[in-house]
Amino acid sequence: MKFGIFYEHQLPRPWNEGDEHRLFQEALDQVELADKLGIDYAWEVEHHFLEEYSHSSAPEIFLAACSQRTKNIRLGHGICLMPPKYNHPARVAERIATLDLVSNGRVEFGTGESASLMELGGFNVGFDPVEKRRMWHEGVEQCTNMMVMDPYPGFKGEFFEMPCRNVVPKPVQKPHPPLWVACSNRETIKMAARYGIGALTFAFVDPREARQWVDDYYRIFKEECVPIGHAVNPNVAMVTGFSVHPDEAESRRRGEDGLRFFRYGLAHHYIFGEHKPGRTDIWANFEKARHALPAAGADHGIGTPDQLRTHLRHFEESGVDQTVFIQQGGRNQHRDICEALELFARDVMPEFRQREIARERQKQEELAPYIEKAMARKQMTKPMRDDEIPVYVALGRKVAEEGTGTERQKQNAKLWADAAKVTLSDPVRHGTKTSATS
C-alpha cells in the first residue's frame, strides 16, 4: 500500500497578519520533508470561497512550487474542478501539461465537480447533480483529448465549444497523467471503475466497509470499464486522520481536534451551515459544538505507532491501494506534523513498503487482460487528416485583406508581409496569385 499526504490549507479564525503566508510556507516544508522520507503522494485540493476550511484556490501554483523542492513524490490534484465555468478544459490541459513538464512527469490528474453552494453559486454553476456530472464528463473527456491529439479537432458540446487548435505544451507522461475522480460514496466509486480512473475516496470509510468499496470497484473495472481517457488508472485511495506519537494521549492532543475541525468545517460548508462571507467564525462555532462531536482516536489514524500500524493493515487487507493522511487540519501545529511524519516513516512505513512491491506486480499481472479489453471498448475521437485541418489567418492580415482596419493597421500588415515575402491573398480563396513582391 502506498501513502499520501493531503492539503486543504485550513486556517481557522481569528486571522492575524502573516498567517496565510506562514500556512503556505509550512505546507511547502512538509511536502519537502515527505519527499525525503519516501512518502509517495502529495494531494492538493481546489476550493473557492470556503473560508477557514480551505484556502487552496490555486493548487496548480502550490504544486508547481512543490515540484521545485522535491524529487520523487507524486504531485496530485485532489482535485481540479472540471465544470467549464470553473476551468475551461483547454486551460486545464495546458496547466496539467506544464506542471508535468516542470515536475519531470510526476503529476496525478484528479478531477471532480464540487457540491458547495459557495463555489457553485460563485461561478454560476448549476446545482443539479445530474447536470454537474455531465459537465464533469464533458470536461474530463475533452481535456484528455487535448493533451493527446495533434491537433485537437475542436468540439461543440453541451457546456462548452472551441474550434480546432493544437493545445500545447504536451505532458511528459504519455498519453497523459493518471486520471482520478473524487468519490464520496459507493456510487461514485462504481462510476470511477466504469470510466477506468482512480477513485479518490474522501469519505471516512471504516476499513471493514472499505473491503466492499474496493470489491465493487475492481469487479466493475474488470467487467464494464470503458475508459474516459486514453489510458486507465485502476486504483483506490482512501483518506484517514493522522497523528502519531509514542504516547497515545499526546497523539490525540496534537491531532484529534484538527481532524474533528476538518469534519466540522466540511459539514458547515456542505451540509448544515449558514455562512456570511467574511464574517462567520467557523472555529468559534466549532468550539461551542466540540463537546458533542465524536472522538477521533486509533480507529482514525491517531495513536501510537503500533495503533497506526494496525489501523493501516486493515486498509491494506481490504485491498486499498493508497491511504491518504489528513495531517494538516484545524490548528494542528507544523512541528507536530513534521515529527509525526518522521516517526511514521521510521517505525511504521517500512513493513508496508516491503509488501507493496510484490503486491503491485501481482496486481498488474492480474489486471493486464482486463485493461486490454477495456481499451478495446473505447471509441477514440477520430484524428483529422492534414487536408481537414483548417487554416487561420493572423488578425492583422485579416483586417488588411478585408479592408476593415485603419490605415495604420493596413500599412503594418503590408510591411510584415513584404518582410516575410509571403502572399497577402490566399490564391486558393481568391483565385489570384498576388505576391508581396509583384
C-alpha positions in Angstrom: 0.0 0.0 0.0 1.2 3.5 -0.9 0.9 6.6 1.3 -0.1 10.2 0.6 -0.5 13.5 2.4 -3.4 15.8 1.8 -3.8 19.6 1.9 -6.8 21.8 2.3 -4.8 24.7 3.7 -7.1 25.1 6.6 -6.9 28.4 8.5 -9.3 28.8 11.4 -10.1 32.2 12.7 -9.0 34.5 14.3 -6.7 35.5 11.5 -3.5 37.6 12.1 -1.2 39.3 9.7 1.1 36.8 8.0 -1.0 33.7 8.9 -1.7 32.7 5.3 1.9 33.3 4.3 3.1 31.1 7.2 0.5 28.4 6.3 1.7 28.0 2.8 5.4 28.1 3.6 4.9 25.4 6.3 3.0 23.3 3.9 5.8 23.5 1.4 8.3 22.5 4.1 6.1 19.5 5.0 5.9 18.3 1.4 9.7 18.6 1.0 10.1 16.6 4.2 7.6 14.0 3.0 9.6 13.6 -0.2 12.8 13.0 1.7 11.0 10.4 3.9 9.8 8.4 0.9 6.1 9.2 1.1 4.5 8.6 -2.3 2.0 11.3 -3.0 1.1 14.9 -2.0 -2.5 15.8 -2.8 -3.8 19.4 -3.0 -7.5 20.4 -3.3 -9.1 23.1 -5.3 -11.8 25.1 -3.4 -13.1 28.6 -3.7 -14.6 30.9 -1.0 -14.6 28.2 1.7 -13.2 30.3 4.5 -11.3 28.6 7.3 -12.0 25.2 5.8 -9.8 25.6 2.7 -7.7 28.4 1.4 -6.5 26.4 -1.6 -7.9 28.1 -4.6 -4.9 27.8 -7.0 -3.5 24.2 -6.5 -1.5 24.4 -9.7 0.6 27.2 -8.2 1.3 25.3 -4.9 2.0 22.0 -6.7 4.4 23.8 -9.1 6.3 25.2 -6.1 6.4 21.7 -4.6 7.8 20.4 -7.8 10.9 22.6 -7.4 11.6 21.5 -3.8 11.1 17.7 -4.3 12.4 14.9 -6.5 10.2 11.8 -6.2 6.9 12.5 -4.6 3.9 12.4 -6.9 2.0 15.7 -7.2 -1.7 15.2 -7.2 -4.7 17.5 -8.0 -7.1 16.3 -5.4 -9.0 17.6 -7.3 -9.2 20.0 -10.2 -12.8 21.3 -10.7 -13.8 20.3 -14.2 -17.2 22.1 -15.0 -16.1 24.6 -17.7 -17.4 27.6 -15.7 -14.8 26.9 -13.1 -12.0 26.0 -15.5 -12.1 25.9 -19.3 -10.9 22.4 -20.4 -8.1 23.9 -22.6 -6.7 25.9 -19.7 -6.8 22.7 -17.5 -5.0 20.8 -20.2 -2.3 23.5 -20.5 -1.8 23.7 -16.8 -1.6 19.9 -16.2 0.9 19.5 -19.0 3.0 22.4 -17.8 3.1 21.0 -14.3 4.0 17.6 -15.7 6.9 19.2 -17.6 8.3 21.2 -14.6 8.0 18.2 -12.3 9.6 15.8 -14.7 6.4 13.7 -15.1 5.1 13.4 -11.6 1.5 14.7 -12.0 -1.6 12.9 -10.9 -4.7 14.4 -12.6 -7.5 14.2 -10.1 -10.9 15.6 -11.2 -14.3 16.5 -9.7 -17.3 18.8 -9.6 -17.8 20.3 -6.1 -21.1 20.4 -4.2 -20.9 23.5 -2.1 -23.3 26.4 -2.6 -20.5 28.9 -2.1 -18.5 27.5 -5.0 -21.3 26.5 -7.3 -23.1 29.8 -6.9 -19.9 31.9 -7.0 -19.2 30.6 -10.5 -22.8 30.3 -11.6 -22.5 26.5 -12.0 -25.9 24.7 -11.8 -26.8 22.8 -8.6 -28.4 19.8 -10.4 -26.2 16.8 -9.7 -27.1 15.1 -13.0 -26.1 18.2 -15.0 -23.0 18.6 -12.9 -21.9 15.1 -13.7 -22.4 15.7 -17.4 -20.3 18.9 -17.1 -17.6 16.8 -15.4 -17.7 14.1 -18.1 -17.5 16.6 -21.0 -14.6 18.5 -19.4 -12.5 15.4 -18.5 -13.0 13.6 -21.8 -12.2 16.7 -23.9 -9.3 17.7 -21.7 -7.6 14.3 -22.2 -8.2 14.6 -25.9 -6.5 18.0 -25.9 -3.4 16.6 -24.2 -3.1 13.7 -26.7 -4.3 14.9 -30.1 -2.2 16.9 -32.5 -4.1 19.0 -33.4 -7.2 18.8 -31.2 -10.1 18.8 -33.8 -12.4 21.1 -31.8 -15.6 20.3 -30.0 -19.2 21.6 -29.8 -20.8 20.1 -26.7 -23.5 20.9 -24.2 -21.4 23.1 -21.9 -18.5 24.5 -24.0 -17.2 24.6 -27.5 -14.0 25.6 -29.2 -12.5 25.3 -32.7 -9.6 23.2 -33.9 -6.4 24.1 -32.1 -3.2 22.4 -31.2 -3.2 22.6 -27.4 0.4 23.0 -26.2 2.5 22.0 -24.3 2.0 18.3 -24.1 2.7 16.4 -20.9 5.8 14.2 -20.2 3.6 11.2 -19.2 2.1 9.5 -22.2 -0.6 9.5 -23.2 -1.5 11.8 -20.2 -1.0 11.8 -16.4 -3.0 9.2 -14.4 -6.7 10.2 -14.1 -8.6 10.2 -10.8 -12.0 11.3 -9.6 -13.3 12.4 -6.2 -15.6 9.9 -4.7 -17.8 10.4 -1.6 -20.0 7.3 -1.8 -20.1 3.8 -3.3 -22.0 5.0 -6.4 -19.1 7.3 -7.5 -16.7 4.5 -6.7 -18.6 2.4 -9.3 -18.6 5.3 -11.8 -14.8 5.6 -11.4 -14.4 1.9 -12.2 -16.7 2.2 -15.3 -14.5 5.0 -16.6 -11.2 3.3 -15.7 -9.9 6.1 -13.4 -8.6 6.1 -9.9 -11.1 6.6 -7.0 -10.1 9.3 -4.6 -12.5 8.5 -1.7 -12.8 11.4 0.6 -15.4 9.8 2.7 -14.2 8.4 6.0 -14.7 4.8 5.5 -14.3 2.1 8.1 -11.7 -0.4 7.0 -14.3 -3.2 7.1 -16.6 -1.2 4.8 -13.6 -0.4 2.6 -13.4 -4.0 1.5 -16.9 -3.8 -0.1 -16.0 -0.5 -1.8 -12.8 -2.0 -3.2 -14.5 -5.2 -4.3 -17.2 -3.2 -6.1 -14.5 -1.1 -7.9 -12.4 -3.9 -9.2 -15.4 -6.1 -10.2 -16.9 -3.3 -12.3 -13.5 -2.4 -13.7 -13.0 -5.9 -14.9 -16.5 -6.3 -16.4 -17.7 -2.9 -17.6 -14.8 -0.4 -18.0 -14.9 1.9 -21.0 -12.1 4.4 -20.4 -12.9 8.1 -20.4 -9.3 8.9 -21.1 -6.6 7.4 -23.3 -5.3 5.2 -20.5 -6.6 3.6 -17.4 -5.6 4.0 -13.8 -7.1 1.3 -11.6 -6.5 2.5 -8.1 -8.5 3.1 -4.9 -7.2 5.7 -2.4 -8.9 6.4 0.9 -8.4 9.2 3.5 -7.8 8.8 7.2 -6.8 11.0 10.0 -3.1 11.1 11.1 -1.3 11.9 14.3 1.3 9.5 15.7 3.3 9.8 18.9 4.8 7.2 21.3 2.2 8.4 23.9 -1.4 7.9 22.8 -2.7 10.7 24.8 -0.2 13.1 23.3 -1.1 12.0 19.7 -4.7 12.8 20.4 -3.8 16.1 22.0 -1.9 17.0 18.9 -4.2 15.7 16.2 -7.7 14.9 17.4 -9.1 18.5 17.2 -7.6 19.0 13.8 -9.5 16.1 12.3 -12.7 17.0 14.1 -12.5 20.6 12.8 -11.8 19.1 9.3 -15.1 17.3 9.5 -16.9 20.2 11.1 -15.7 22.7 8.5 -16.7 20.3 5.7 -20.2 19.9 7.2 -20.5 23.6 7.7 -19.9 24.5 4.0 -21.6 21.4 2.5 -24.4 20.2 4.8 -25.8 22.4 7.6 -24.0 25.8 7.8 -25.2 29.3 7.4 -22.4 31.5 6.1 -21.9 35.2 5.9 -18.8 35.8 3.7 -16.0 37.5 5.6 -17.9 37.4 8.9 -18.9 33.9 10.0 -16.5 32.4 12.6 -16.5 28.7 12.0 -13.8 28.0 14.6 -15.8 29.7 17.3 -18.9 27.7 16.3 -16.7 24.5 16.3 -15.6 25.2 19.9 -19.2 25.6 21.0 -20.0 22.2 19.4 -16.8 20.4 20.3 -18.4 18.5 23.3 -21.0 16.9 21.1 -18.6 15.8 18.3 -17.4 12.2 18.1 -13.9 11.3 19.3 -11.2 10.6 16.8 -8.6 8.1 18.1 -6.8 5.0 17.0 -9.6 3.9 14.6 -9.0 7.2 12.7 -5.2 7.0 12.4 -4.5 8.9 15.6 -2.4 7.0 18.2 0.9 5.2 18.8 3.0 3.7 16.0 1.5 0.2 16.9 -2.0 1.5 16.8 -1.4 3.3 13.5 0.2 0.1 12.0 -2.9 -1.9 13.0 -5.2 0.7 11.5 -3.3 0.7 8.2 -3.1 -3.1 8.0 -6.9 -3.2 8.0 -6.9 -0.9 4.9 -4.2 -2.9 3.3 -6.0 -6.2 3.9 -9.2 -4.6 2.4 -7.3 -4.1 -0.9 -6.9 -0.3 -0.7 -4.1 0.8 -2.9 -3.3 4.1 -1.1 -4.0 5.6 2.2 -4.0 9.4 2.3 -3.3 11.2 5.6 -5.2 14.3 6.7 -2.4 15.7 8.8 -3.0 19.4 8.2 -6.3 20.3 9.8 -7.7 22.8 12.2 -4.9 24.2 14.4 -2.5 21.2 14.1 1.0 22.5 14.6 3.7 22.4 11.9 6.3 21.0 14.3 3.9 18.2 15.4 3.1 17.3 11.8 6.7 17.0 10.9 7.6 14.9 14.0 4.7 12.6 13.2 5.7 12.1 9.6 9.3 11.3 10.7 8.1 8.8 13.3 5.7 7.2 10.7 8.4 6.9 8.1 10.9 5.3 10.6 8.6 3.0 12.6 5.6 2.2 10.5 6.1 2.6 6.8 9.0 0.2 6.1 6.9 -3.0 6.5 4.2 -1.8 4.1 6.9 -0.8 1.6 8.3 -4.3 1.6 4.9 -5.8 0.7 4.0 -3.1 -1.8 6.5 -4.1 -4.5 5.3 -7.7 -4.8 1.6 -6.6 -4.4 1.8 -4.1 -7.2 3.5 -6.6 -9.6 0.8 -9.2 -8.9 -1.9 -6.6 -9.4 -0.6 -5.5 -12.8 -0.3 -9.1 -14.0 -3.9 -9.8 -12.9 -5.4 -6.7 -14.5 -3.4 -6.8 -17.8 -6.0 -8.8 -19.8 -8.9 -6.7 -18.4 -7.1 -3.5 -19.3 -6.6 -4.7 -22.9 -10.3 -5.4 -23.2 -11.2 -2.1 -21.7 -9.1 -0.1 -24.1 -10.6 -2.1 -27.0 -14.0 -0.9 -25.9 -13.1 2.8 -26.0 -14.4 4.8 -29.0 -11.5 7.1 -29.8 -12.1 10.6 -31.2 -11.1 10.5 -34.9 -7.9 12.5 -35.7 -8.0 15.0 -38.5 -6.4 14.4 -41.9 -4.0 17.1 -42.9 -6.4 18.3 -45.6 -9.1 18.6 -43.0 -7.1 20.9 -40.7 -8.4 24.5 -41.1 -6.0 27.4 -41.9 -6.3 30.5 -39.7 -5.1 33.9 -41.0 -3.5 36.3 -38.5 -5.7 39.1 -37.4 -3.6 41.8 -38.8 -3.6 40.2 -42.2 -7.3 39.5 -42.0 -8.1 43.2 -41.4 -5.8 44.3 -44.2 -7.3 41.9 -46.7 -10.9 42.7 -45.7 -10.2 46.4 -45.7 -11.8 46.8 -42.3 -8.7 48.1 -40.4 -7.3 51.5 -40.0 -4.7 52.8 -42.5 -2.0 52.2 -39.9 -3.1 48.6 -39.5 -3.1 48.1 -43.2 0.4 49.6 -43.6 1.8 47.5 -40.8 0.3 44.3 -42.4 1.8 45.2 -45.7 5.2 45.8 -44.1 5.2 42.5 -42.3 4.1 40.7 -45.5 6.9 42.3 -47.5 9.5 41.3 -44.9 8.3 37.7 -44.9 7.9 37.5 -48.7 4.5 35.9 -48.4 1.3 36.5 -50.3 -1.2 38.9 -49.0 -4.0 37.0 -50.6 -4.6 33.3 -50.5 -4.7 32.0 -54.1 -7.0 29.2 -53.1 -9.5 31.5 -51.6 -9.2 34.4 -54.1 -8.2 32.7 -57.3 -5.2 35.1 -57.8 -1.5 34.9 -57.2 -0.8 38.4 -55.7 2.6 38.3 -54.1 4.3 40.8 -51.8 7.0 41.3 -54.5 4.7 41.7 -57.6 
